[in-house]
Amino acid sequence: MIRTIPTHPFDGQKPGTSGLRKPVKVFQQPNYTENFIQAVFDAVPPPGGATLVIGGDGRFYNRPVIQQAIRMAAANGYARVLVGQGGILSTPAASHVIRKYGAAGGLILSASHNPGGPDADFGIKYNIANGGPAPESVTEAIHARTQTIDRWLTMDAPDIDLDTQGTAQVGAMRVEVIDPVADYAALMESLFDFPAIRAAVAGGFTMAFDAMHAVTGPYAQAILEDRLGFPRGTVRNGVPLEDFGGYHPDPNLVHAKALYDLMMGPDAPDFGAASDGDGDRNLIIGRGRFITPSDSLAMLAANATYAPGYAQGLKGIARSMPTSAAADRVAAEWGLPCHETPTGWKFFGTLLDAGMATICGEESAGTGSDHVREKDGLWAVLLWLNVLAARRISVDALARDHWARFGRNYYARHDYEAIDTTAANRLMAELEQRLDTLPGTAFGPLRVAAADSFSYTDPVDHAVSRNQGIRVLFDGGSRIVFRLSGTGTQGATLRVYLERFEPADGALDTDTAIMLADLATAADAIAGIARHTGRTAPDVVT
């Protein structure tokens, strides 16, 4: 029997680029989670016979929300729910399941790389039928509904046994608890040359993969150890935990420092990698060589045809605006289009659906292709393994070879986290007011050539996205980008992106901090970071 529960709107339920993220205690308020899920179902009513996919990264509060979402889906007219065993589905695996089984959409329960636990963060994201994040038209409709909602629908039904694969009924709706790994692993095996990778492993190629006690542990064990033959223990921290073992599941040089230290040490394996909370990000480190996400995108694009799934070539490359222009140089040499989009994987979805791009990437450690409609951490790791095995080359040698051919875009992102939101907005507003006066201004050895607020018109659906970050471009190709991030749950995060291009005959292996020092100084002078925020240094540098 369908039950109607009266409710009232909550402020602040506007989905960001990656859904709604808040502290767990916010989601635990009576009706808060249910309001948002009902707003999704009201904004995107299920067609007749519709299937909904539900899964998450295993963080605290996943299981009770999954149980409630199942009951609400039944009350709202879904015919079938597919849910990952244990409530587990990585974000890219969820995208694949949506696409493979023709689902109307999916609820992905994750706050991605944010910490987990009772005192940490939770999130809900709705993905549409193409497997990708909901576009702005849908998220705006969801937000509008959260502002007027007065009831949510559910059914009286017992909890589903999430730990056992099988089927159950909730009212007229069929619930299938599925293997969260099998479909995804089969897809990876269809894209990459597993025999070549197995041969490299048999020949002594070694690896360390840090799953950070997050969702990719089971996927990495099934693929890297079971299918590719890496020895047990190659996957570290492989058991998903509700609090990620007390760690921050963000694969960067701060939170994956143990892996970085291993890879820079005397006993380093050949290859090191990590993924994040929900499995859509990646970290790539070779023995003695860290690869930035921007460079990883460019290097994978330049070598993708070594993998069987991409042997026919690429249709195009896409990158988010703050991501370095390294991929642009690959696209130019290959005669491919290179699309510059706002931050947020949803902006790649229309390009991928239209066949205008094959490989996409963001500087925030996200890389993926047209195999799903999400960034995919383990996919990037496997493509790296395929390329290294096919070329019989080390990560360091591949990087040097790439820079000698295309030049090097020295790059870093400086994050100022949990700063006062009012101060952050004031900083950006003042900076925008200065855009017309910045060109021609010198900051040390740097002279501003142009400055603007980035706007994007989607070439497929012609949707316009404005105010996507402020760009300051200098003579010679260097630039600084300022942007407020939407992925934090406390205060505001100011992200400052620094980029300097060095041609192929220039200094290609100098310390990044040295190469970017003038840009870092200019960033503070241009935006008044210390004056507005009181911060004299970033919290995280990646």
C-alpha positions in Angstrom: 0.0 0.0 0.0 1.3 3.4 -0.9 1.7 5.9 1.9 1.8 9.7 1.6 4.1 11.4 4.2 3.5 15.1 4.7 6.7 17.2 4.7 8.0 20.8 4.2 10.9 22.1 2.1 14.5 22.4 3.3 16.8 25.2 2.2 20.0 24.3 0.4 19.0 21.2 -1.6 20.3 22.5 -4.9 22.4 19.7 -6.6 25.9 20.7 -7.6 28.1 19.3 -10.4 28.1 16.0 -8.6 24.7 15.9 -6.9 23.7 16.9 -3.4 26.5 16.7 -0.8 26.1 17.6 2.8 27.3 16.3 6.2 25.7 13.0 7.3 23.8 14.7 10.1 22.1 17.0 7.6 20.8 14.0 5.6 19.7 12.3 8.9 17.2 15.1 9.6 13.6 13.7 9.4 12.3 14.0 5.8 15.5 15.6 4.5 16.8 12.6 2.4 13.3 11.6 1.4 12.5 15.1 0.2 15.4 15.1 -2.2 14.7 11.6 -3.5 11.0 12.4 -4.0 12.0 15.7 -5.8 14.1 13.5 -8.2 11.1 11.2 -8.9 8.7 14.2 -9.3 11.1 16.1 -11.6 11.8 13.0 -13.7 8.7 10.8 -13.5 9.5 7.1 -14.4 8.0 5.9 -17.7 5.9 2.7 -17.7 7.9 -0.4 -16.9 11.0 1.7 -15.8 14.1 0.3 -14.2 16.1 2.3 -11.6 19.7 1.5 -10.6 20.7 2.1 -7.0 24.2 1.8 -5.5 26.9 3.6 -3.7 30.4 3.7 -2.4 29.8 1.9 0.9 30.1 4.9 3.1 28.2 5.4 6.3 24.5 5.9 5.8 24.4 4.2 2.4 22.4 1.2 3.6 19.5 2.9 5.3 19.1 5.3 2.4 19.2 2.5 -0.2 16.4 0.7 1.8 14.3 3.9 1.9 15.0 4.6 -1.8 13.8 1.1 -2.8 10.5 1.6 -1.0 10.0 5.1 -2.5 10.8 3.8 -6.0 8.1 1.2 -5.6 5.6 3.9 -4.4 6.5 6.1 -7.3 5.8 3.6 -10.1 9.1 2.0 -10.9 8.8 -1.6 -12.2 12.3 -2.8 -11.3 15.3 -1.8 -9.2 18.8 -3.1 -9.7 20.9 -2.7 -6.6 24.5 -3.7 -6.1 25.2 -6.5 -3.6 26.1 -4.9 -0.3 24.8 -1.6 -1.6 28.0 -1.3 -3.6 28.3 0.1 -7.1 31.2 2.3 -8.2 30.1 5.4 -10.1 31.4 4.2 -13.4 30.0 0.7 -12.8 26.6 2.3 -12.1 26.8 4.2 -15.3 27.5 0.9 -17.2 24.7 -0.9 -15.5 22.2 1.9 -16.4 23.3 1.7 -20.0 23.5 -2.1 -20.3 20.1 -2.8 -18.8 18.3 0.2 -20.4 17.4 1.8 -17.0 15.6 5.1 -16.9 18.2 6.4 -14.5 20.0 5.7 -11.3 20.7 7.0 -7.8 24.3 7.0 -6.8 24.9 7.4 -3.1 28.3 8.9 -2.6 30.2 12.1 -1.7 33.0 10.9 -3.9 36.4 11.8 -2.5 35.0 13.4 0.7 35.6 11.7 4.0 33.0 9.2 5.3 31.6 8.3 8.7 28.9 9.5 11.1 30.6 12.9 11.4 31.6 13.2 7.8 29.9 13.5 4.5 27.2 11.9 2.4 25.7 12.6 -1.1 23.1 11.6 -3.6 23.4 12.0 -7.3 20.9 11.3 -10.0 22.1 9.9 -13.4 19.9 9.9 -16.4 19.3 7.1 -19.0 22.5 7.6 -20.9 24.4 6.7 -17.7 25.7 10.2 -17.1 25.1 12.9 -14.5 21.8 14.8 -14.8 22.3 17.9 -17.0 21.5 21.4 -15.6 18.0 21.4 -17.0 17.2 18.3 -14.8 19.1 19.5 -11.7 17.3 22.8 -11.9 14.0 21.0 -12.1 15.0 18.9 -9.0 16.0 22.0 -7.1 12.8 23.8 -8.0 10.8 20.8 -6.7 12.7 20.7 -3.4 11.5 24.3 -2.8 7.8 23.4 -3.0 7.6 19.8 -2.0 4.9 19.0 0.5 4.8 15.2 0.6 6.8 12.1 -0.2 5.6 8.6 -1.2 6.7 5.2 0.3 5.4 1.7 0.9 5.2 -0.5 4.0 7.8 -3.2 3.2 10.6 -5.0 5.0 14.2 -4.2 4.3 15.8 -6.1 1.4 18.7 -8.5 2.0 21.4 -6.5 0.3 24.1 -9.0 1.0 22.7 -11.9 -1.0 22.3 -11.8 -4.8 18.7 -12.6 -5.8 15.3 -11.2 -6.3 12.5 -9.8 -4.1 9.2 -7.9 -4.4 8.3 -4.6 -3.0 4.7 -4.1 -3.9 4.5 -4.6 -7.7 8.2 -3.7 -8.1 10.9 -6.4 -8.6 14.2 -5.8 -6.8 17.3 -7.6 -8.1 20.4 -7.6 -6.0 23.2 -8.0 -8.6 26.9 -8.7 -8.6 28.4 -5.1 -8.6 31.6 -6.2 -10.3 30.9 -8.7 -13.0 29.4 -6.5 -15.7 32.0 -3.8 -15.3 34.9 -6.3 -15.3 33.6 -7.9 -18.6 33.4 -4.4 -20.1 37.1 -3.7 -19.2 38.2 -7.0 -20.7 36.5 -6.1 -24.0 38.4 -2.8 -24.2 41.9 -3.7 -23.2 44.6 -6.3 -24.2 44.4 -8.4 -21.1 46.8 -11.1 -22.5 49.5 -8.4 -23.1 49.1 -7.1 -19.6 49.2 -10.7 -18.2 52.4 -11.4 -20.1 54.0 -8.3 -18.7 53.0 -9.4 -15.2 54.4 -12.9 -15.8 57.6 -11.2 -17.0 58.1 -9.4 -13.7 56.1 -6.2 -14.1 55.0 -5.0 -10.6 52.3 -2.7 -9.3 50.8 -1.2 -6.1 47.1 -0.1 -6.2 45.7 1.8 -3.2 41.9 1.4 -3.1 41.8 3.7 0.0 39.3 1.4 1.8 36.7 2.6 -0.8 34.6 1.2 -3.5 37.2 0.1 -6.0 38.7 -2.5 -3.7 36.5 -5.4 -5.0 36.8 -4.2 -8.6 40.6 -4.0 -8.4 41.0 -7.3 -6.8 38.7 -9.0 -9.3 40.5 -7.4 -12.3 44.1 -6.8 -11.3 44.6 -9.9 -9.1 42.1 -12.4 -10.4 42.1 -11.7 -14.1 45.4 -10.1 -14.8 47.6 -12.2 -12.5 49.1 -9.6 -10.2 49.9 -11.2 -6.9 47.7 -11.0 -3.8 48.5 -7.8 -1.9 48.9 -5.7 -5.1 45.6 -4.1 -4.1 46.1 -2.3 -0.8 43.3 -1.1 1.6 41.0 -3.2 -0.6 38.0 -3.7 1.8 35.4 -0.9 1.6 34.7 0.6 5.0 32.0 3.0 6.1 34.6 5.5 7.2 37.3 4.6 4.7 39.4 3.5 7.6 39.5 7.0 9.0 41.3 8.3 5.9 40.3 10.8 3.3 39.6 8.8 0.1 41.0 11.5 -2.3 43.8 10.1 -4.6 46.2 13.0 -4.5 49.7 13.6 -3.1 48.4 14.6 0.3 46.0 11.8 1.0 47.8 9.1 -0.9 51.2 10.1 0.5 52.0 6.5 1.5 51.7 5.4 -2.1 53.7 8.4 -3.3 56.5 7.7 -0.8 56.6 4.1 -1.9 56.9 5.0 -5.5 59.7 7.5 -4.9 61.6 5.1 -2.7 64.3 2.5 -3.5 61.9 -0.5 -3.5 59.3 1.0 -5.7 57.3 -1.2 -8.0 57.0 -0.4 -11.7 53.6 1.3 -11.4 51.5 2.9 -8.7 47.9 3.9 -8.8 45.0 4.8 -6.5 41.3 5.6 -6.8 38.8 7.5 -4.7 35.7 7.0 -2.6 33.3 6.1 -5.5 35.8 4.9 -8.0 35.7 7.7 -10.6 39.1 9.3 -9.9 42.6 8.1 -10.3 46.2 8.8 -9.3 49.0 7.6 -11.6 52.6 7.4 -10.4 55.5 5.6 -12.0 58.7 4.6 -10.3 60.2 8.0 -9.4 57.7 9.9 -11.6 54.4 11.4 -10.7 52.0 12.1 -13.6 49.6 15.0 -13.2 46.0 14.3 -14.1 46.2 16.8 -17.0 49.3 15.1 -18.4 47.7 11.7 -17.8 44.8 12.7 -20.1 47.2 13.9 -22.8 49.4 10.8 -22.6 46.5 8.4 -22.6 45.0 10.2 -25.6 48.3 10.1 -27.5 48.7 6.3 -26.9 45.0 5.1 -26.7 45.3 3.2 -30.0 47.5 0.6 -28.3 44.3 -0.7 -26.6 42.0 -2.8 -28.8 38.9 -0.8 -27.8 40.4 2.3 -29.3 42.5 0.9 -32.2 40.3 2.6 -34.8 41.3 6.0 -33.4 39.7 8.8 -31.5 36.7 11.0 -32.6 37.9 13.9 -30.4 39.2 14.9 -27.0 37.4 16.9 -24.4 38.8 18.6 -21.2 37.4 20.8 -18.6 38.5 24.5 -18.8 40.7 24.4 -15.7 42.5 21.3 -17.1 45.9 22.1 -18.7 46.1 22.5 -22.5 48.5 19.4 -22.8 45.7 17.4 -24.4 45.1 20.3 -26.9 48.6 19.7 -28.3 47.9 16.0 -28.9 44.6 16.8 -30.6 46.3 19.4 -32.8 48.9 17.0 -34.0 46.4 14.3 -34.7 44.0 16.7 -36.4 41.3 16.0 -33.8 38.7 18.4 -32.3 39.5 19.3 -28.7 36.5 20.6 -26.7 36.9 22.9 -23.7 34.0 22.5 -21.3 33.0 23.8 -17.8 34.0 21.6 -14.8 31.5 18.7 -14.3 31.3 15.4 -16.2 27.8 16.1 -17.3 29.2 18.6 -19.9 31.0 15.7 -21.6 27.8 13.6 -21.9 26.3 15.4 -24.9 29.7 15.3 -26.7 30.0 11.6 -26.1 26.4 10.8 -27.1 26.9 12.8 -30.3 30.1 10.9 -31.2 32.2 14.1 -31.0 34.6 12.9 -28.4 36.1 9.6 -27.3 38.4 10.5 -24.4 37.6 13.1 -21.7 39.4 14.4 -18.7 39.5 16.8 -15.8 42.4 18.1 -13.8 40.7 16.8 -10.6 42.0 13.3 -11.3 39.0 12.3 -13.5 39.6 10.5 -16.9 37.2 8.5 -19.0 36.0 7.6 -22.4 32.8 6.8 -24.3 32.5 3.4 -22.8 30.4 4.9 -20.0 29.2 8.4 -19.2 31.2 9.0 -16.0 34.9 9.4 -15.3 36.4 6.1 -14.5 39.4 5.6 -12.2 40.1 1.9 -12.8 39.6 2.3 -16.6 42.4 4.9 -16.6 44.7 2.6 -14.6 44.0 -0.3 -17.1 44.6 1.9 -20.1 48.0 2.9 -18.6 48.8 -0.8 -18.0 47.8 -1.6 -21.6 50.0 1.2 -23.0 53.0 0.3 -20.9 52.7 -3.4 -21.7 52.3 -2.8 -25.5 55.1 -0.3 -25.7 57.3 -2.1 -23.2 58.2 1.2 -21.6 58.3 2.7 -18.1 56.1 5.5 -16.9 59.1 7.8 -16.7 60.3 7.0 -20.2 56.9 7.5 -21.6 56.5 10.9 -19.9 59.9 12.0 -21.2 59.1 10.8 -24.7 55.8 12.7 -24.6 57.3 16.0 -23.5 60.1 15.8 -26.0 57.4 15.5 -28.7 54.7 17.9 -27.5 56.4 20.1 -24.9 55.3 20.2 -21.3 52.5 22.1 -19.5 53.8 22.6 -16.0 50.7 22.6 -13.9 49.4 22.7 -10.3 46.1 23.4 -8.4 46.1 25.3 -5.1 43.0 24.6 -3.0 42.0 27.0 -0.2 39.4 24.9 1.7 36.6 25.7 4.0 37.0 29.5 3.7 34.2 31.9 4.6 31.7 31.8 1.8 31.0 35.5 1.9 34.7 36.3 1.7 35.1 33.8 -1.2 32.2 35.4 -3.1 33.6 38.9 -2.5 37.0 37.8 -3.9 35.4 36.5 -7.1 33.2 39.5 -7.5 36.1 42.0 -7.1 38.1 39.9 -9.5 35.4 39.9 -12.1 35.1 43.7 -11.9 38.8 44.0 -12.7 38.7 41.8 -15.9 38.5 44.8 -18.3 41.5 46.5 -16.7 43.8 43.5 -16.3 45.1 43.2 -19.9 48.4 44.9 -20.3 49.2 44.8 -16.6 52.5 43.3 -15.5 53.0 41.1 -12.5 56.7 40.5 -12.1 57.9 39.0 -15.4 54.3 38.1 -16.4 52.2 40.4 -18.6 48.4 39.8 -18.9 47.3 39.3 -22.4 43.6 38.7 -21.8 41.2 38.0 -18.9 37.6 36.8 -19.0 34.8 34.9 -17.2 34.5 31.5 -19.0 31.2 30.8 -20.7 30.3 27.7 -22.6 27.7 26.9 -25.3 27.2 23.2 -25.8 27.7 22.4 -29.5 25.0 19.7 -29.4 22.1 21.1 -27.4 23.2 24.7 -27.4 22.7 25.1 -23.7 24.7 28.0 -22.3 26.6 27.9 -19.0 28.0 31.2 -17.7 30.4 32.2 -14.9 32.3 28.9 -15.0 35.6 30.4 -13.7 37.8 33.4 -14.3 40.8 33.1 -16.7 43.8 35.3 -16.7 46.0 34.6 -19.7 49.6 35.8 -20.0 51.9 36.4 -23.0 53.7 33.2 -23.9 50.9 30.8 -23.0 50.9 30.8 -19.2 47.6 31.3 -17.3 45.9 31.4 -14.0 42.3 30.2 -13.4 40.2 31.1 -10.4 37.1 29.1 -9.5 34.9 28.3 -6.5 34.3 24.5 -6.2 30.9 22.9 -5.6 32.2 19.6 -4.1 32.8 20.7 -0.5 30.3 20.6 2.3 31.6 23.3 4.6 32.2 26.9 3.6 33.7 27.5 0.2 36.7 26.0 -1.6 38.7 28.5 -3.8 40.7 26.7 -6.5 43.5 28.4 -8.2 45.0 26.7 -11.3 48.5 27.6 -12.4 49.8 26.6 -15.8 53.1 27.3 -17.7 53.9 25.9 -21.1 57.5 24.9 -21.9 58.3 24.0 -25.5 59.9 20.7 -26.5 63.3 22.3 -26.6 62.9 23.9 -23.2 63.4 22.9 -19.6 61.3 19.7 -19.4 62.3 18.2 -16.1 62.5 21.1 -13.6 60.7 21.2 -10.2 57.1 22.2 -10.8 57.0 24.6 -7.8 60.0 26.5 -9.2 58.5 26.7 -12.7 55.2 28.1 -11.3 56.6 30.4 -8.6 56.0 33.6 -10.6 52.4 32.5 -11.3 51.7 31.7 -7.7 52.9 35.2 -6.6 50.9 36.8 -9.4 47.7 34.9 -8.3 47.8 36.4 -4.9 48.5 39.9 -6.3 45.7 39.6 -8.8 43.0 38.2 -6.6 44.0 39.4 -3.1 43.8 35.9 -1.7 45.5 36.7 1.6 43.5 39.9 2.0 40.1 38.3 1.4 40.7 34.9 3.1 43.4 35.4 5.6 45.2 32.4 4.1 48.9 32.8 3.2 49.2 29.3 1.7 46.8 26.7 0.1 45.6 23.8 2.2 46.2 21.3 -0.6 48.5 21.5 -3.7 47.9 18.9 -6.4 
